[in-house]
Amino acid sequence: MTDTPPDHLSIDPSSPYFDQPTLERGIGIRFKGVERTDVEEYSISESWIRVALGKKVDRRGRPLTIKLNGPVEAYFQDVAGATDGEDIQAD
């Protein structure tokens, strides 16, 4: 695994940019300097995120989204190779 998140990622399984292992690892998004937890899809190179528009859904039951433009920073929330809450102590 690399320490660089993908340029384009989506949480929608029908999207070509969906990547389950990356999503399981945990992605954090900072948009215009503010931490966002409601991002459905993002593109770093094109500088946009897509977020749900309230509780509105389309006729297929998927959330309606709006595209917001601005600087996007993506990062992994966990460190690669970190243990799951286990502390290693030297004796």
Disulfide bonds with the S-S distance in Angstrom:
none
